[in-house]
Amino acid sequence: MFDDVDIIVTYGDDTLLDTLQGDPLINQIPAVAAGAVVALDGTTPLGTAANPTPLAIPYVLDDYVGLLAEAAAKG
């Protein structure tokens, strides 16, 4: 069902991708297998990017777009 997903954006830390890729079912999603996962640490300002506020958008936009570009290049 997720074979057309190019990038996955979720909350998590540095170990999330390893956990997703280690799961035999979830790793069948092409974005996960390719490592095209953006894990936003909810304890950092960038973690607000998935649920932005008008004041936060200018602060995190460049970093968020950079993470999306890195993930898209892997997909």
C-alpha positions as CSV (number, residue, x, y, z in Angstrom):
1,M,0.0,0.0,0.0
2,F,2.9,2.4,0.5
3,D,4.9,1.5,-2.6
4,D,4.3,5.0,-4.0
5,V,5.7,6.8,-0.9
6,D,8.9,8.6,-1.7
7,I,9.6,10.2,1.7
8,I,8.4,9.4,5.2
9,V,8.4,12.3,7.7
10,T,7.9,11.3,11.4
11,Y,8.9,12.1,14.9
12,G,11.8,10.1,16.3
13,D,15.5,10.1,17.1
14,D,18.6,8.7,15.4
15,T,17.7,5.1,16.1
16,L,14.3,5.3,14.3
17,L,15.6,4.5,10.8
18,D,17.6,1.5,12.1
19,T,14.4,0.2,13.8
20,L,12.3,0.7,10.7
21,Q,14.8,-0.9,8.5
22,G,15.2,-3.8,10.9
23,D,11.5,-4.6,10.7
24,P,11.0,-7.1,7.9
25,L,7.5,-5.8,7.1
26,I,8.1,-2.1,7.3
27,N,11.4,-2.4,5.4
28,Q,9.3,-3.5,2.4
29,I,8.2,0.2,2.0
30,P,10.6,1.6,-0.6
31,A,11.1,4.8,1.2
32,V,12.2,2.9,4.3
33,A,14.4,0.5,2.4
34,A,16.1,3.5,0.7
35,G,16.6,5.4,4.0
36,A,14.3,8.2,2.7
37,V,13.0,8.9,6.2
38,V,13.1,12.3,7.9
39,A,12.9,11.7,11.7
40,L,12.2,15.0,13.6
41,D,13.3,15.0,17.2
42,G,10.3,16.4,19.0
43,T,12.6,17.8,21.7
44,T,14.3,20.3,19.3
45,P,13.0,23.4,17.5
46,L,13.2,21.5,14.2
47,G,10.7,19.0,15.7
48,T,8.1,21.8,15.3
49,A,8.4,21.6,11.5
50,A,5.8,18.9,11.2
51,N,3.3,21.0,13.1
52,P,4.4,24.6,12.3
53,T,3.3,27.8,13.9
54,P,3.7,31.2,12.1
55,L,6.6,32.1,14.3
56,A,8.4,28.8,13.9
57,I,8.3,28.5,10.1
58,P,11.0,31.1,9.3
59,Y,13.2,29.6,12.0
60,V,13.1,26.0,10.8
61,L,12.3,26.2,7.1
62,D,15.8,26.0,5.7
63,D,16.8,23.1,7.9
64,Y,13.5,21.3,7.2
65,V,13.8,21.7,3.4
66,G,17.4,20.5,3.6
67,L,16.3,17.3,5.4
68,L,13.5,16.7,2.8
69,A,16.0,17.2,0.0
70,E,18.4,14.7,1.5
71,A,15.6,12.2,1.9
72,A,14.4,12.8,-1.7
73,A,17.8,12.1,-3.1
74,K,17.8,8.7,-1.4
75,G,14.4,7.8,-2.7
